[in-house]
Amino acid sequence: MPSPSYVASVGSPLVADAEVISRVCGVADVERVCVLDTVVPVRSGFAFEVPAGHVVRFTTVDGPQVVDLNLWSRMDPRERFWAARTRQFYGTHLTEGHRLWSNLPFLRPMATFLVDTLHYGRDADDAGCHDLLGTRCDPYVNQMLSGAPYDFHCHSNLVRAVTQFGLTEFDVHDVINLFQVTGLMPDDKRYFMKTCPAVPGDRVEMLAEIDLLMAISLCPGGDLAVPLWGEGSDAEPNCNPLHVQVFRLPDQALRGWGPAERAGYAGVHGTRHGLVQPQGTPPSLADRGAAPDATSPTQHAR
């Protein structure tokens, strides 16, 4: 039986501080200050800022709706959500306690799941909810498979949403699909999607671990009961709006918490030893070496 490749040790940043999370989750709405409160219309995108230490809540309104989520650092949009590494850390589907991680060279938690009212787990088809297996739907694949252009796919919704923040299509990246149930076919491991199980009032809450820009798309497939392509795809999907709120917490709820820090590695990938490959026998994997001193001159190759 294989073992997971990434295992969290005691105090690992892969695991959120349980005491802080407990205090944050224990703060009632009357103790929070709502700084953003909006309902996003069907088949549209929306981008918004979430300061570090604030809580964002996504709530289904009239019925089930799949939501594609992108995240960037508000200070530097080169730092963005890294779906693949997050999937390696926690698995193909996320829930309470899991964290959304950023890309290299930043590698830090961007947000932490606090509340997931679905608690879907794994079903009889080994499918799960809040999907990291797939990515956003887009007009390029749609036209390739159907022969028809359509401008309100999740990729397009996200592109339009972030333009006001100076970002472009090249900044849109792989998403986490909130409220979406997916899995892999047992024979050939092809991707499949199931109907969203959310009911009005289901919600996901996250704690922003750094200053964030978030963007969401309300998938034009709605609850995904209607196939996106192929037979039956011409039926009208069940699409519903989404309630988005951002809350500022009382100071005592964040006692002991601080914004996530960038990854500690500063070895510049060996160039601190010079711009040549190691000579002779490569350094041992067990030889971790000393942390580089940013104030010292560049060391020469071994």
C-alpha positions as CSV (number, residue, x, y, z in Angstrom):
1,M,0.0,0.0,0.0
2,P,1.6,3.3,-1.0
3,S,2.0,6.2,1.4
4,P,1.2,9.9,0.7
5,S,4.2,11.8,-0.7
6,Y,3.6,14.9,1.5
7,V,3.0,14.2,5.2
8,A,2.5,17.0,7.7
9,S,4.7,16.8,10.8
10,V,3.9,18.5,14.1
11,G,3.7,22.2,13.7
12,S,3.8,21.9,9.9
13,P,2.4,24.9,7.9
14,L,0.3,22.3,6.0
15,V,-1.9,22.3,9.1
16,A,-3.7,25.5,10.2
17,D,-3.4,26.5,13.8
18,A,-6.4,24.7,15.4
19,E,-6.7,27.2,18.3
20,V,-6.9,30.2,15.9
21,I,-9.3,28.5,13.6
22,S,-11.6,27.6,16.5
23,R,-11.6,31.2,17.8
24,V,-12.4,32.5,14.3
25,C,-15.2,30.0,13.7
26,G,-16.6,30.9,17.1
27,V,-17.1,34.6,16.2
28,A,-20.8,35.2,15.6
29,D,-22.0,37.3,12.7
30,V,-23.1,40.1,15.1
31,E,-19.5,40.4,16.3
32,R,-18.2,40.6,12.7
33,V,-18.1,43.8,10.5
34,C,-19.4,43.1,7.0
35,V,-17.2,45.1,4.6
36,L,-18.6,43.5,1.4
37,D,-22.1,42.1,0.8
38,T,-23.2,41.4,-2.8
39,V,-25.2,38.9,-4.8
40,V,-23.4,37.8,-8.0
41,P,-25.8,37.2,-11.0
42,V,-25.8,33.9,-12.9
43,R,-23.2,33.3,-15.7
44,S,-21.1,36.2,-14.6
45,G,-17.8,36.9,-12.9
46,F,-16.8,39.1,-9.9
47,A,-13.4,40.2,-8.5
48,F,-12.9,41.7,-5.1
49,E,-10.3,42.3,-2.4
50,V,-10.0,40.4,0.9
51,P,-7.6,41.9,3.4
52,A,-5.4,39.5,5.4
53,G,-7.2,38.2,8.5
54,H,-10.7,38.7,7.0
55,V,-13.2,36.0,6.3
56,V,-14.9,35.5,2.9
57,R,-18.2,33.6,2.7
58,F,-19.7,32.1,-0.4
59,T,-23.4,31.1,0.1
60,T,-25.8,29.5,-2.4
61,V,-29.0,31.5,-2.7
62,D,-31.8,29.9,-4.7
63,G,-30.2,26.5,-5.4
64,P,-27.0,24.7,-6.5
65,Q,-24.3,26.5,-8.4
66,V,-20.7,25.6,-9.2
67,V,-18.2,28.5,-8.6
68,D,-14.7,28.7,-10.1
69,L,-12.3,30.6,-7.8
70,N,-9.0,32.3,-8.6
71,L,-6.7,33.9,-6.0
72,W,-3.7,36.3,-6.3
73,S,-1.7,38.3,-3.8
74,R,-3.0,41.8,-3.8
75,M,0.5,43.1,-3.4
76,D,2.0,41.1,-6.2
77,P,-0.2,39.3,-8.7
78,R,2.7,37.1,-9.8
79,E,1.8,35.2,-6.7
80,R,-1.3,33.2,-7.4
81,F,-3.1,30.0,-6.4
82,W,-1.2,26.8,-7.2
83,A,-3.9,24.1,-7.7
84,A,-1.5,21.3,-8.4
85,R,0.6,21.7,-5.3
86,T,-2.5,22.1,-3.1
87,R,-3.8,18.9,-4.6
88,Q,-0.5,17.1,-3.7
89,F,-0.8,18.3,-0.2
90,Y,-4.4,17.5,0.6
91,G,-5.9,15.4,-2.2
92,T,-8.3,16.0,-5.1
93,H,-11.0,17.7,-3.1
94,L,-10.8,20.2,-0.2
95,T,-12.8,20.8,3.0
96,E,-12.4,22.3,6.4
97,G,-8.8,22.8,7.6
98,H,-7.3,22.6,4.1
99,R,-5.3,25.5,2.8
100,L,-4.9,27.0,-0.7
101,W,-1.2,27.4,-1.5
102,S,0.6,29.9,-3.8
103,N,3.0,29.2,-6.6
104,L,6.8,29.4,-6.5
105,P,8.9,31.2,-5.3
106,F,6.3,32.3,-2.8
107,L,4.8,29.0,-1.6
108,R,2.7,30.0,1.4
109,P,-1.0,29.5,2.4
110,M,-3.2,32.1,0.8
111,A,-6.5,31.0,2.4
112,T,-7.7,28.4,4.8
113,F,-11.1,26.5,4.6
114,L,-13.0,27.3,7.8
115,V,-16.5,26.1,7.0
116,D,-17.9,23.6,4.5
117,T,-21.6,22.9,5.2
118,L,-21.7,20.2,2.5
119,H,-19.3,17.8,4.3
120,Y,-19.6,15.7,1.1
121,G,-16.8,13.2,1.7
122,R,-16.5,10.5,-0.9
123,D,-19.5,9.0,-2.6
124,A,-20.2,5.5,-4.1
125,D,-18.4,6.6,-7.3
126,D,-15.4,7.8,-5.3
127,A,-16.2,11.4,-6.2
128,G,-15.7,14.4,-3.9
129,C,-16.7,18.0,-3.6
130,H,-14.8,21.3,-4.0
131,D,-12.8,20.1,-7.0
132,L,-9.1,20.4,-7.7
133,L,-9.0,17.7,-10.4
134,G,-10.3,19.9,-13.3
135,T,-10.1,23.5,-14.2
136,R,-12.3,26.2,-15.6
137,C,-14.5,25.8,-18.7
138,D,-13.3,28.1,-21.6
139,P,-14.5,29.3,-25.0
140,Y,-11.5,27.7,-26.8
141,V,-12.3,24.1,-25.9
142,N,-16.0,24.9,-26.3
143,Q,-15.6,26.1,-29.9
144,M,-13.2,23.2,-30.7
145,L,-15.7,20.6,-29.5
146,S,-19.0,22.2,-30.5
147,G,-18.1,24.6,-33.3
148,A,-19.8,27.5,-31.7
149,P,-18.4,30.5,-29.8
150,Y,-19.7,31.4,-26.4
151,D,-18.3,34.3,-24.4
152,F,-19.5,33.5,-20.9
153,H,-17.5,30.5,-19.9
154,C,-15.7,30.6,-16.6
155,H,-12.4,31.6,-18.2
156,S,-14.0,34.5,-19.9
157,N,-15.9,35.6,-16.8
158,L,-12.7,35.6,-14.8
159,V,-10.9,37.6,-17.6
160,R,-13.6,40.3,-17.6
161,A,-13.7,40.4,-13.8
162,V,-10.0,41.1,-13.3
163,T,-9.5,43.7,-15.9
164,Q,-10.5,46.5,-13.5
165,F,-7.5,45.4,-11.3
166,G,-5.0,45.7,-14.2
167,L,-4.8,41.9,-14.9
168,T,-5.3,40.1,-18.2
169,E,-6.2,36.7,-19.6
170,F,-2.6,35.6,-18.9
171,D,-3.1,36.1,-15.2
172,V,-6.1,33.8,-15.0
173,H,-5.0,30.3,-13.8
174,D,-6.2,26.9,-12.7
175,V,-9.1,27.2,-10.2
176,I,-10.7,25.4,-7.3
177,N,-14.2,24.5,-8.3
178,L,-16.3,25.2,-5.2
179,F,-19.5,23.2,-4.8
180,Q,-18.5,21.0,-7.7
181,V,-18.5,17.2,-7.4
182,T,-16.0,15.3,-9.6
183,G,-14.1,12.1,-9.9
184,L,-12.1,9.9,-12.2
185,M,-13.6,7.0,-14.2
186,P,-12.6,3.7,-12.6
187,D,-11.3,2.2,-15.9
188,D,-9.3,4.9,-17.7
189,K,-9.3,7.7,-15.1
190,R,-11.0,10.2,-17.3
191,Y,-12.6,13.2,-15.5
192,F,-16.3,13.2,-14.8
193,M,-18.6,15.8,-13.2
194,K,-21.8,15.2,-11.2
195,T,-24.8,17.4,-10.3
196,C,-24.0,19.9,-7.6
197,P,-25.6,18.8,-4.3
198,A,-25.8,22.3,-2.7
199,V,-29.1,23.6,-1.4
200,P,-30.0,27.2,-0.6
201,G,-28.0,28.4,2.3
202,D,-25.0,26.0,1.9
203,R,-21.8,27.9,2.3
204,V,-18.0,27.8,2.2
205,E,-16.0,30.2,4.4
206,M,-12.2,30.9,4.2
207,L,-9.8,32.9,6.2
208,A,-7.5,35.1,4.1
209,E,-3.9,34.4,5.2
210,I,-2.5,37.3,3.1
211,D,-4.0,40.3,1.4
212,L,-5.9,38.8,-1.5
213,L,-7.5,39.5,-4.8
214,M,-10.2,36.9,-5.4
215,A,-12.2,36.4,-8.6
216,I,-15.1,34.0,-9.1
217,S,-17.1,32.8,-12.0
218,L,-20.6,31.4,-11.7
219,C,-20.3,28.6,-14.1
220,P,-22.7,28.8,-17.1
221,G,-23.3,25.1,-16.5
222,G,-25.0,26.0,-13.3
223,D,-25.4,22.8,-11.2
224,L,-23.8,20.7,-14.1
225,A,-26.9,18.5,-14.4
226,V,-26.9,19.3,-18.1
227,P,-23.8,18.0,-20.0
228,L,-21.4,20.7,-21.3
229,W,-20.9,18.9,-24.6
230,G,-22.4,16.1,-26.5
231,E,-25.9,14.6,-26.3
232,G,-28.3,16.7,-24.2
233,S,-26.0,19.7,-23.9
234,D,-28.6,21.9,-25.7
235,A,-30.9,21.8,-22.7
236,E,-31.1,24.9,-20.5
237,P,-28.9,24.5,-17.4
238,N,-30.0,25.2,-13.9
239,C,-28.1,28.4,-12.9
240,N,-28.4,30.3,-9.7
241,P,-26.8,33.4,-8.1
242,L,-24.3,33.4,-5.3
243,H,-24.1,35.5,-2.1
244,V,-20.6,36.8,-1.4
245,Q,-19.6,38.5,1.9
246,V,-16.3,39.6,3.4
247,F,-16.1,40.1,7.2
248,R,-13.6,41.9,9.4
249,L,-13.0,40.0,12.7
250,P,-12.6,41.4,16.2
251,D,-8.9,41.6,17.2
252,Q,-9.2,39.0,19.9
253,A,-10.3,36.4,17.4
254,L,-6.9,36.7,15.6
255,R,-4.8,36.5,18.7
256,G,-1.6,34.6,17.9
257,W,-2.3,34.8,14.2
258,G,-0.2,36.7,11.6
259,P,-0.2,36.9,7.8
260,A,1.6,33.9,6.1
261,E,5.2,34.4,5.3
262,R,6.9,33.5,2.0
263,A,8.8,30.3,1.8
264,G,12.1,30.3,3.7
265,Y,14.3,29.0,0.9
266,A,16.7,31.6,-0.5
267,G,19.4,29.5,-2.0
268,V,18.8,30.9,-5.5
269,H,18.9,27.4,-6.9
270,G,22.6,26.9,-6.5
271,T,23.8,30.1,-8.1
272,R,25.1,31.2,-4.7
273,H,27.8,28.5,-5.4
274,G,28.6,30.0,-8.8
275,L,27.0,29.6,-12.2
276,V,28.4,26.1,-12.9
277,Q,27.2,22.6,-12.1
278,P,28.7,20.9,-9.0
279,Q,32.1,19.3,-9.9
280,G,32.7,15.7,-9.2
281,T,30.2,13.9,-7.0
282,P,27.0,15.9,-6.6
283,P,26.1,17.0,-3.1
284,S,24.3,14.5,-1.0
285,L,20.5,14.9,-0.7
286,A,21.1,14.5,3.1
287,D,23.5,17.5,3.0
288,R,21.0,20.3,3.7
289,G,23.8,22.9,4.1
290,A,23.6,26.1,6.0
291,A,21.0,28.7,5.1
292,P,22.5,31.3,2.8
293,D,23.5,34.7,4.2
294,A,22.0,37.4,2.0
295,T,24.7,39.8,3.2
296,S,27.7,37.6,2.3
297,P,29.4,37.4,-1.1
298,T,28.3,34.7,-3.5
299,Q,30.1,31.4,-2.7
300,H,32.1,29.7,-5.4
301,A,31.3,26.2,-6.8
302,R,32.5,23.2,-5.0
